Amino acid sequence: MKPTVKLPEKRAGKHSGKQAAHAALRESSGAICAVASASAELVAGGLTGYSSSKAALVMLIKQMAYEWGPDGIRANAVSPGITHSRSTEAQWEDEELVRYRTERLPLRRLGRSQDIAQAVAFLVGPRSSYVTGENLAVDGGLRHIAMEYVRPPDDYLTKLKRTNA
């Protein structure tokens, strides 16, 4: 794997970061991998800003793949699903909710940081040399079962039990 490209520390101008990245990546035939989110494609209450920004990031990657591809630069993204990490620790304090969610995922486990890291390593490495403009879902199958994954309100579950009894 090629070493990380170090960008110049001081540049002036509106698009200097983008230009510096482009020049360094063109020189090394490098690759970019952004970390988006399953929320870029799935609607969830209270996540308007987060989901919109991740969807914009996915489109930015597609545009970069198109515009920078002729210079030998590949651009891809990974979209993690529910991932157990230090930053999401608070979500996993409710054991019943964790069990509910885990049982519905096709792989029957939460994602781990290393799952995401391995996907990123693949997308920036030589085994994906003909892959660009893609958004790889690393979500344990979440996007295929999203409606089932969302926990219905308790009063709905109670009503449903009475109806099916």
N, C-alpha and C positions, 0 to 999 in steps of 0.2 A: 504494500500500500504506500502511496506517495505521502511524504510528510505534509503537515499542515502548512498552508501558504501564509506567510506573515505579511500583513498589509502595512504600507507606510503609516506612521503615526500621525503626521500632520499633512493635511490637504485642505485647500480652500475651495469654495464653490458649493453650489446647491446640490449637485449630484456627485460630489467627489468620492464618497464612500462606494457608491455603485460603480463609478469609473475605475477606482483603485481595485476593487474586487474583480471586475471584468478583466482588467489588464493582467492581474496576477494569475487568474484562473486560465486565461487564454494562453499565457506563457507556459503553464504547467499541464494543459489539457485537463484541468481539474473538474471537480463536481461539487455541487451544492446539495445539501439535504436539509430542508426546513422541517421543524416539528410543528405540525398543525394539530388537529384534534378530530375525533369522531363528531364533535359538536359542529364542525364545518358543514356537515350534511344532515345532522339530526336536530330536530327542533326540541328544545326543552325550556320550560318556564324560567325566567330570571336570568337567562344567559344571552340576552340580545347582543350586547357589546362584544362579549367573548366569542360567541358563535360567528358573528359577522366578521370579526377581525381574522378568525381562523379561515373562514371561507375566502376572504380577500387574500390571505397568504397563499392558499392553494392556487388561486388564479394568478398571483404574481409568479409563482413557480412555473406555471404553464406558459406564461408570457416569456419568462426568462429562457425556458427550454427552446421556445420558438426563435427568439431573438438572438440568443447566444449560441445555439446549437451549431451554426455554421462556423463558429470559431473553436469548435471542439469542446465546448463546455456543456456538461450535463446538469440539469436541475430537476430535483425530485423532492417529494415530501413524504413524511410518515404521519399517519393520523392515529394516535393511540386512542384506545377506548378507556374503560375504567381501569386505572392502573394504581396499584398499591405502592405508594412512595411516601417519603417524609412529608411532602407538601399536601398529600391527600389523607393523611393519617386520621384526622378528625372524622372523616366520612365512615370510618370502619369501626367506630366505637359501639354501634348498635349491631350486636351479633346476629339478631334475627334478620335485620335488613341485609347484612352481608350474605347470610345463608340464602335468603330469598333471591338475591341478585346472582350469586354464584351458581345456584341450581339451574338458572335459566340460560346462562351462557353456554353455547355449544361445547366449549372446551372445559366447562365446569371449574374454572379458576379465574382469579383476578390476574390482570397483567402485572408484570414486574418491570422495573426499570431496565433490567438486562434484556428483556424482550424487545424493547424499543431500541436499545443500543445495538443489538445484533441486526435489526432491520436497517438502521442508519449505516452501519458498517458495510452491509451488502450494497446499499444504494450508492455509496461513494467509492466502492471498491471495483476491482477489475471484472468481477463476475457479472456486473450489471452494465458493462460498457456499451450496450445497445439499448439502454433504458433511459428515457428522459421525458419530462413532463408528466410524470406519474405521481399519484397520491396513494401510497400503500397503506391500506387499513391494517393496523396491528391492534386488533380489538377483540380477539377471541370469538369473533362472529357476532359481536354486538349489533352492528348495523343491519344484520339480517333478521334480528328478533327484537328490535327496539321497542315495539309496542308491548310485547310480552314482558319486557324488562322493567318497564315503569311500574312501580307499585301502585295499585289502585288504592283509593282511600278505604279505611277500615269499614266505614258504613256501607260502602259498595260491596265489599267482600262479604259482610254479614248478610246483606240483601241477596246476594248471589247464592250463598249457602242455603238460605231459606227457599229460594226459587228452585234449586236443584234437589231439594230434599224429598 
